């Protein structure tokens, strides 16, 4: 923001050469940045009576304005601008004797303080003056105008604008509310200074004013008291006391705070003992940390009149009063005419009200004098606020004493004798009553009692109008109890732990009746019934229990006992276990015994045995025992596995049947059986080996003697599968018994070299038709020729199928059986040998059949 530059104008003067040497008007400016006045040449020359606008260049709209007033006087009218008044300078005019030039002047506030007159602590009602004194310095000979602000407890309560150095604030008759912390502040344009704080204290409170609504009052009436401090401000605490004249002490004291008013109004009731009373009032006000209290102010006197007099008793007859006389007691009062309603009059004998009246000035009690009328009589006269009492003692002479009734016994069994007699030391008339009914007009009474004769008996003695009753004698005639019956309420079987109600009842007998419940001959509970209704006992039997009931009453005989009551308790199955009688590992052939058992349960119990994987039981048994067995003899390996069982009786719900643990059973072979099996297996293997060896050697010998005959060359015969039999003509012409192995020794050797793999030999039956009889050996029809065909199957390839009209036989190995044979393939070799033996037997049978068909 541009720093403000203030311009000034004036009439030419000797000082003008200091600023501007040519021109008619003086121009200057104050540069606030450099803090000095410098010449300014940009001011135009204007006539004197024109208006001059002054201010910094930025004040184009709201500058300071000089407006001429008169011939040589200019007035300064500042236009409000916050920027202008930040600078502590004013345009002031010097005296015309000095110069007509307007220049800038300075001022400062040297000090400001307060003076409290007469002093800072004054009494309530004294005048108080607050003075604020200001010391200001300025370059002008005219004192500037300043503003003074007065504060009490930091709240402004007075302000004034003045050119004086001292301003005052006057407080006439200072009160408590004028006390506080005072200070003042002086403001001179934008300069401000505040005094230190001064505490003003006002001691005491102005005396309160007491007014009453009446100066005469009636007992029970109300006096309204008004206590005020007109010159004080709320809140005020008031204390009002009621005092009786010429008596020490305060009869009643009441306190009340008035938060928003400087007075209180209280109601005081006039009591019956009050005669002349007055009231005292005192006010107190909290001022800062202090409490200021006023003097005590006394009210006018109040005269109290009685609303009614004290009650008076009148008793007739006035002298000695004897039983049978008519007794009159009267209570009388005097009522003040000012009373609007009569008070209530009450006559009491001791604490019993015997007479009362709400209308009029008296109450009366009349009765025939008896001994019970002796006592202290009180008369009370009461209104809502007043109560007056007087008393009198009445003594009555007894005519004859109260009769006394006696009995030979008060507790009698039915059939016993009752003796009653009445005594009084005077000649009177007697009567004996049971309840309200006369049973005898004599002094004595005797009777054989029944159960109906029990009750209260009284003796009545009378002389003239005086009748007196004796004490009551209670006669109890006790009827003997009938034998109690015992039963329980359960309509079904009792489950273990279930609560049952056992009832005991004696139909006949005097009440009250005491019942005792016996459980297994022990008393478990007692119950007394005041009628012939059954006594109810609750119990939770856990096993079969026998109950009995004892009944007793006032009869002298012994207690009666009931028949025994047997309660059958069904104990449900709670826990089931499954066990094996021997080791869990059972030898094959031994007995397998499973035991399913429970701890305690009532029979019959249904036991069911299950295998784990089965849904249905494999064995069911119903027993009264707490265990069930399942036998398996002898046990085999198929009996191995996991088992469980269930057990339940009629006390178990169908959806919650207990299940046993899971039992694992293992069945294994006995050691001697394992030995027998091993011996048998070894023997079979040895036998097979022996038979195989024998068969092998027999086959070798048989193979050398087997003839091979052919009726025609082999070439035409072996046409199947495009195979040819080389050298067939030679084989056909070989003599019987020719050794093929020897003849083909060299050929086989060559073939074995070419075919290193296993060689198989097949014997093929071939039917040959004899087309040329001269070429045959004298055989007719078809001939069966056995040819030996060797095949190689080195890589598991399939062998060629035989030709049509030929049949394939089982192969017979020509290699040795036992050499180079491993123990693992021994069994396979034996099987092959047996198969070859079957083939040879088949060939021999066919050969014999063929020979038989040829004939001799």
Steps between C-alpha positions, in 0.01 A plus 500: 500500500621856418625687807267796565638843420314791659490834323453841664411848371535842652525879452847627400708577802863551595525121535411448138855544385590189693276293279418679178670827381265597217122506480220641700418192710710283721507128430653226711458133568577258776676187387425244767763262371781749563331683787553857379332785313618555143406769242235410251466693172198333351251719687302742283434854602146565614297790645465526875127455513504173312491151648823310541514124482786346685627146530722235351489427130309178563217704665335617184146458625524574874775754573522754781329824417571860609193716473533876566285650773524877525779718379807324633381184675510151350328194646633146478236237414653156482321247284491159671780283380672231707830555325509868584434462871781252541741791492539697828475845340232765480461818300474783750496873448746725675393829634473772238770684690742227414398380161209404283680190389352159576756247615501149663508479888583205740344387834540225763321367812737525790289338773150419621384400850192491725417661832223354726340756730465505796681161504485153348309353799180681593196425712166420349319828419810722465565699180774371267692685226714338228755734331701417187803731456682517163835663415546572124796674325463668158684747274187715482402765746145368479423176698363228276165338565514146645253230611480351852340157574408386854487122579366294793598133512619530135160629385472859370240704684590863401688687223562868425690711240692788647798727463541515879767314684257379770156343467287374794215252555285559810320215690256633762431278804716208401345156543641151503442456130731804439795307638739350244817546293518835320730640230492761221642522147598810296488494119663773293442420134679169465687522827361327810611462859326333799543554872574228748207332682351652815284293738211686659337342807162599647456379854163403645149473358228755537249418771207288374142608519242268667126521437210282628158438352327523842559605859237270653481127435303195617653174611550289193499802275780616270712818513666607172843659551671707227873573540682719243815705438383761246842653433677171429503267204436126488607241584426552871485246782228573761457363853157553664431395861179486706544609862247511785499814707653481848636152435851396422585296200378482146175312437550454127778584252486491123760583232453566131715612205357750255689465172320760292328733750613702800214381724331183628148420624454226761194352676514430873233296682373630833526221754276434799762615753561831322375813673696805378758443225727699270743422215871571437654534152863500392650516148841390374663540157807329354756753376799340337661281762316673783146480638351827610222485763246761597376593843193320637169677452203439733139499385189627674332295775227249418232423761370141500146405604377148585274336244357274772564440867669203658256206534339420836374160631171433682440146652169369646447359760738732671579280801578129523409310186399132547466237233153517354463877538441713190819690416487838317818677380476840326770725340415872450687793331442874442528612135600855392235669286763584235546130425324402182473122575477294818799283592473122542463367857623144574466299826749213543533229763868424492544484120146390416261767367174469693330825389543791258322804353566726199208735553449695817710571804470169693534118467338234725569134591233299693532133605413265789793498736707185489853425598623540144385865508771575750786701359634834379266707286631770263315776320662638184381808314663525157502719194735478205763700689402503871457214748408539868482210748373436852481170700311338792520161682180299564495235777215244525436277803467127422167332598635142489815355353529328168407128514762232446435183297713191559519154341632161604681468168516697181613212275268199506475188294165415359301322777675671792312702768495881491463692832451880505433724802451878533593695816443859621508633864148637485149378464416535136323315221713257295488360151755294305514550126672325212544770246170690507292203617416429864594147604429544872320743731691369799838586641644156399484293180593132438475295179642196309643671197484413135687661217223762473552626856827675434498881502512815714310499830408814700341568839257792532420657839232766539361727768232748397618684190859399553601190304856377490664229293778278618806406312460259209607137540584312182402134521652273238333165445726283293354241264721201435653490154403242245779299345657721235504387142802563279508529122690681229376685198704340223277347234789319332825342601741716696820584321817536704541863613138589424317694771199326648240629744423268790165570672419417862144540629300413809131534423391525866670672791531837668713752321771617480661175390876453482617267224845341480625337180717191552734386226664165569392537867663845529306823544588725209241779532229637733186688410210636708154541349220701660227297332428145392646567157798280403855611570715504188868403508736525205788262444739389224552124537801352324419137572214285614382660823253420776311790654284516812309778668464586871203712612470660843270753665400610849368156595687325777535181298810429298540613142327306225711345225388426147548195284833489314503654155751338266604718211668323212761721343622439150863594464574586136810377328755778521832347397571191288835327457612218272788272595649168394552233764843399372768678304390719214711276272313168477650183356305335226299216644469650847181641650424868434295648787380864496358649822263800486432638847352802683558643846153523653175468314162342547402196301400379259789643298527456124857435384592528133836404348620666180792483266619845414407482133159342560177688562310208647615315811631148458394403851218625726440395857244612757607438856442617855872480561737794469704317238453288188740260324547402137686178429664385177659155509723431326607845379634545152688779337172633360403596857773764510392865489347776712197447724273711719181444691199694629291449811164654590193444707155660509638802682725595209347710224514337158698789354769493765618143548846474659773345286814328618857553405639361171687172558752363249533117484784321314482124418824329394615139425647291775875426473446124464258559214753717329756216539261240357425720201870557441573122518215422261612763253859374510384139459286592201787685342733202553240261359446718197873521444535123526213435261638756260844345504361150448279619222786681333722195480212280389414744228854504373505125474156486339585764244781291356268205428208693351456409126407757249323354196379683202303354209606771253758766463470776743512778245143466378378464856652811647339755282346711773640845571736464200730275694690205347654202662846441346618144462157354543560220256805395684315493829229292346743238387686483828484166670298452819706583801719747326649737754401845398732664746797314358401557143440863550786565731684715259195678379388581851839633580483735209149610596601559857767734379256687281230505768659582834159547663278233650380235258150362524395165357152431377354166398239536229244237407462492120239297306649353177290356216656198327471591131760249385479167671836389374671783684351416835579240758183312455280742707155607390305819532636793680817475696608696801853623474681670789742760386742686718496871432746731665424866537703788632339776707787716607312829549166378614361506144185305434549155351342418165160331511485137383376421151140406433442141595774505753481524875751660731619311802676618809870563450754266649835650587801312390738688724604351835257576784721558799834636376527877508151533650450752782299419807249770402410323171504148647125488547434615140731232368314233696168620359638484145629149563159384620339654194742319273422171674131552426584562134703178473222299656256649250729407208540146621124456535443631150770271361340200664165597366639532152663158517179343621314643202761357259451151627760222526 
